[in-house]
Amino acid sequence: MPPYLLRASLAGSLLLSGCTLAGPVSMGNGNADPSPSVHWCGALNLSDSAIRGIRVGGLSDLAYDDHTHTLYLLSDRGYLFQGRLSFDENNHLTGLDIDSAVPLTDTDGKPLTTEQADAEGMALVARLHGGRALLIGLELNDRLQLFSLEGRALGPPIRPDALEGTRYNGGLEAVTYHPDFGVISGLERPPAGMPDHTTRLFDLQGHLWRYQLADISGSSLTALAPLGHDLLAIERAFAPPRPLAISLRRIHLEQDGSTTVSPLATLYSSDGWLLDNFEGLTRIGENRYLMTSDDNFSRWQASLLTCMDISSP
């Protein structure tokens, strides 16, 4: 979550109505699709207004409950938002209504302290005794922890051996639930002992995979979501004076601990795309996804919520 990402110029106006905190924007480049595999289905610029005294911003990941049609939005300041999406007659994203905002708390209901609250990754999971919960990856004090849908910790932290060698502010950035593999997490940057540009994916059963980052200076893994029997990954590359780049990649997990990667699209801010610090990703339909950006609570950045359909085989 680099604090220095510059916001690309925004198109369109911000529309506010009640709890609606978003206005449609164009993704730039005439809103053309970025590749034959990736098709835009709407984009929103979220307001930084406060909900119940909690400012919307610092969004680091998303999770979607397709039973209740609830979108969960996670802030790296240790806050959890719940909202509902709106689509037009063409099934394009047109709005987001946020109706809940709560701090993440410990098992006693006390809000997490600043050094404990850097929440970066999130997955919706089933609980053993029924119901659903959110498994959240937290950086700085790297750990996974299960939270209720209302943001209360449900048990002690989980610290898999795969976190060994994690670098400061380069740890648990990506968390997802895959129907075949269960929980899969990824480290943002290569941990100690790993080759350059190679980071680590892992599950909770002790399996590890080596993941080769895109060959773009400064590229780091920021989010994961299931894509068929594979994974969809977002990588962010920001290395001034080079332009901001966002890579969408398909990852196949191999039995030998390696990965096979297929690029789906790479977007550069210098090509006219509306880009920001994209860190969050979730699947909301069979081949439909949302990704969101972390504005770092900076006036120069934006919280973008972007819808895309993936048609890769």
Number of C-alpha atoms within 10 A of each C-alpha: 23 10 12 14 19 17 19 18 14 17 13 11 11 15 15 15 9 7 14 19 23 25 21 21 22 19 22 18 12 9 16 12 17 16 14 11 16 17 17 21 20 22 26 25 26 25 19 18 14 12 16 10 9 16 16 24 25 29 31 32 34 31 26 23 15 11 6 8 12 16 22 24 25 30 25 22 24 24 25 23 23 21 19 16 14 12 13 10 6 7 10 15 22 18 24 22 18 22 13 15 23 18 21 26 22 19 15 9 12 12 19 19 13 10 12 19 22 26 28 29 32 34 28 24 19 13 12 7 6 7 10 15 20 24 24 27 29 26 26 17 16 25 19 22 19 23 22 18 17 17 25 22 25 17 12 12 15 13 14 15 10 19 19 13 13 22 18 12 17 20 30 32 31 30 32 31 23 20 12 10 16 13 18 22 28 30 28 28 26 25 22 12 9 13 11 12 18 18 24 25 23 22 20 16 11 9 14 20 19 21 23 20 23 22 9 17 15 18 22 26 28 31 34 33 26 24 22 16 12 18 20 25 24 23 24 27 22 20 14 11 6 14 14 24 25 27 22 21 20 23 21 18 20 11 10 10 14 16 17 13 19 13 15 19 16 16 19 16 17 13 11 14 22 22 24 25 32 27 28 30 34 28 24 19 11 11 14 18 22 26 21 29 26 27 29 23 17 16 10 14 22 27 27 29 26 23 23 22 19 18 13 14 6
